[in-house]
Amino acid sequence: YNFIKNIKGISPLLLLDDIYDKLDSARIKQLIHIVSGSNFGQLFITDANPDRFPELLNKSKADYKLFKIKNGAVEE
């Protein structure tokens, strides 16, 4: 992320796909703390369980929007 940001001079889009499959809860909390800072650009995180992320994001006090994909349609 920082390498691309420094080379291009813009904040790249960061996509974190299904992070609960790859990281434990403590590491996810650390990751959310890092990416919720004002120096990060746009971030997309996917998760198959719709109940996990709202609580975690509310604790981080990050500005976010939650979208759900249902039957191929995007719902905010």
Secondary structure as a PSIPRED ss2 file (coil, helix, strand):
# PSIPRED VFORMAT (PSIPRED V4.0)

   1 Y C   1.000  0.000  0.000
   2 N H   0.000  1.000  0.000
   3 F H   0.000  1.000  0.000
   4 I H   0.000  1.000  0.000
   5 K H   0.000  1.000  0.000
   6 N H   0.000  1.000  0.000
   7 I H   0.000  1.000  0.000
   8 K H   0.000  1.000  0.000
   9 G C   1.000  0.000  0.000
  10 I C   1.000  0.000  0.000
  11 S C   1.000  0.000  0.000
  12 P C   1.000  0.000  0.000
  13 L C   1.000  0.000  0.000
  14 L E   0.000  0.000  1.000
  15 L E   0.000  0.000  1.000
  16 L E   0.000  0.000  1.000
  17 D C   1.000  0.000  0.000
  18 D C   1.000  0.000  0.000
  19 I H   0.000  1.000  0.000
  20 Y H   0.000  1.000  0.000
  21 D H   0.000  1.000  0.000
  22 K C   1.000  0.000  0.000
  23 L C   1.000  0.000  0.000
  24 D C   1.000  0.000  0.000
  25 S H   0.000  1.000  0.000
  26 A H   0.000  1.000  0.000
  27 R H   0.000  1.000  0.000
  28 I H   0.000  1.000  0.000
  29 K H   0.000  1.000  0.000
  30 Q H   0.000  1.000  0.000
  31 L H   0.000  1.000  0.000
  32 I H   0.000  1.000  0.000
  33 H H   0.000  1.000  0.000
  34 I H   0.000  1.000  0.000
  35 V H   0.000  1.000  0.000
  36 S C   1.000  0.000  0.000
  37 G C   1.000  0.000  0.000
  38 S C   1.000  0.000  0.000
  39 N C   1.000  0.000  0.000
  40 F C   1.000  0.000  0.000
  41 G C   1.000  0.000  0.000
  42 Q C   1.000  0.000  0.000
  43 L E   0.000  0.000  1.000
  44 F E   0.000  0.000  1.000
  45 I E   0.000  0.000  1.000
  46 T C   1.000  0.000  0.000
  47 D C   1.000  0.000  0.000
  48 A C   1.000  0.000  0.000
  49 N C   1.000  0.000  0.000
  50 P C   1.000  0.000  0.000
  51 D C   1.000  0.000  0.000
  52 R H   0.000  1.000  0.000
  53 F H   0.000  1.000  0.000
  54 P H   0.000  1.000  0.000
  55 E H   0.000  1.000  0.000
  56 L H   0.000  1.000  0.000
  57 L H   0.000  1.000  0.000
  58 N H   0.000  1.000  0.000
  59 K H   0.000  1.000  0.000
  60 S H   0.000  1.000  0.000
  61 K C   1.000  0.000  0.000
  62 A C   1.000  0.000  0.000
  63 D C   1.000  0.000  0.000
  64 Y C   1.000  0.000  0.000
  65 K C   1.000  0.000  0.000
  66 L C   1.000  0.000  0.000
  67 F C   1.000  0.000  0.000
  68 K E   0.000  0.000  1.000
  69 I E   0.000  0.000  1.000
  70 K E   0.000  0.000  1.000
  71 N C   1.000  0.000  0.000
  72 G C   1.000  0.000  0.000
  73 A E   0.000  0.000  1.000
  74 V E   0.000  0.000  1.000
  75 E E   0.000  0.000  1.000
  76 E C   1.000  0.000  0.000
